[in-house]
Amino acid sequence: MKTFLADSNGYYGDFGGAFVPEILHKCVQDLQLSYLQVMESESFQREFQRLLHDYVGRPSPLYRSEYLSGKYGCRIYLKREDLNHTGAHKINNTIGQILIARALGKKRIIAETGAGQHGVATATVCALMNMECIVYMGKTDVERQISNVRKMEMLGATVRPVTSGNMTLKDATNEAIRDWCCHPADTFYIIGSTVGPHPYPDMVARLQSVISKEIRVQLLREEGRDYPDYLIACVGGGSNAAGTIYDYIDDSRVRILLAEAGGEGIDSGNSAATIQLGKIGIIHGAKTLVMQNEDGQIEEPYSISAGLDYPGIGPMHANLAVSKRATVLAVDDDEALRAALDLSRHEGIIPALESAHALGVLSKQNFKSDDVVVLTVSGRGDKDMDTYLKAYTL
Ligand SMILES: *Cc1c(COP(=O)(O)O)cnc(C)c1O
């Protein structure tokens, strides 16, 4: 049967694989050979489930929004990842990866971060597991996201500002890979999304798949059937979307709508709509769609949402898009801002700016009255209050 999951070499159709420097070949290969065995072991599963339940606070609720259901004429449920410890879905992944790192005998954790959300989630689990934590972050981002830097420091992590390039996420990623090359034996690189060389995209998707497993159980209880007609999620690198769709990816009854960040508009030159603007290339060790100029140099993406302005996209999502298994919609800054205010005023839920892009999809689609729609609210909006206040001048 045709599947949209990874093959054993980490390919999703034409996308994926592992393109890493020679010096990392062995440690990436070790991870490729061991990750499934570790993740399927009873000791890993017991500890992972315990921490998801008692530390993260899972299962996250599936909340039926009467307001959105009435407004869009269907049955809309919100999957509340915003209620997790640390305020987003990223903790599901970092808990899983640190347990894998521990099982492989690694002592030192490195990570890269853009807005700082993945850095905070990594620093959190390093504090929990008493492991050394070094987070690479572009200097521009350090200045923009100082409160996340302070959180990481309070949690005991070392934040290393990166001054190469534009001093943003891709530069931090390069620096993290450089560190990994210098310490391949004792260091585990915790990647924050379904990106990077194989096995990261598949490993992260599996760790986040708890989201779709819960949706199945919760929908059966609410609707008497265990699948929705539509799943909706936003895509930066793709991890909350991958977790939302994982168990339904090969189920053609379920339509998948993905929101990428249109920024100021796809044709404005200020956008992060990688799937619509990207061309095939290699970024972060994987073959995927990349925003690049004619010389193949990576172009700096723009979105009002710091979590969505990644110049690549997970290989799973590139394949879903080109094979038309998923419909990808670009949601612009102003559409996301409107959707965030709407949810705040009518449901009392202030969503993360990233999640607001998923909400922005609702007005672009026509639903039937008996359609069941599940939309993942990937995180909460506390971190975005400055941006919201400036945009709305409340
Ligand atoms: C980081 C982040 C995203 C984007 O990352 P994905 O890997 O695409 O999920 C989305 N929402 C929130 C709240 C985030 O923090």
PDBQT file of the ligand as one rigid body, heavy atoms in Angstrom, charges set to zero:
ROOT
HETATM    1  C1  LIG A 401       7.409  26.300  17.122  1.00  0.00    +0.000 C 
HETATM    2  C2  LIG A 401       5.952  26.456  17.027  1.00  0.00    +0.000 A 
HETATM    3  C3  LIG A 401       5.246  26.153  15.847  1.00  0.00    +0.000 A 
HETATM    4  C4  LIG A 401       5.929  25.744  14.574  1.00  0.00    +0.000 C 
HETATM    5  O1  LIG A 401       6.619  24.533  14.634  1.00  0.00    +0.000 OA
HETATM    6  P1  LIG A 401       6.097  23.199  13.972  1.00  0.00    +0.000 P 
HETATM    7  O2  LIG A 401       7.254  22.281  14.068  1.00  0.00    +0.000 OA
HETATM    8  O3  LIG A 401       5.711  23.497  12.551  1.00  0.00    +0.000 OA
HETATM    9  O4  LIG A 401       4.922  22.738  14.745  1.00  0.00    +0.000 OA
HETATM   10  C5  LIG A 401       3.878  26.255  15.853  1.00  0.00    +0.000 A 
HETATM   11  N1  LIG A 401       3.206  26.683  16.954  1.00  0.00    +0.000 NA
HETATM   12  C6  LIG A 401       3.835  26.995  18.096  1.00  0.00    +0.000 A 
HETATM   13  C7  LIG A 401       3.029  27.437  19.268  1.00  0.00    +0.000 C 
HETATM   14  C8  LIG A 401       5.222  26.906  18.173  1.00  0.00    +0.000 A 
HETATM   15  O5  LIG A 401       5.840  27.219  19.326  1.00  0.00    +0.000 OA
ENDROOT
TORSDOF 0
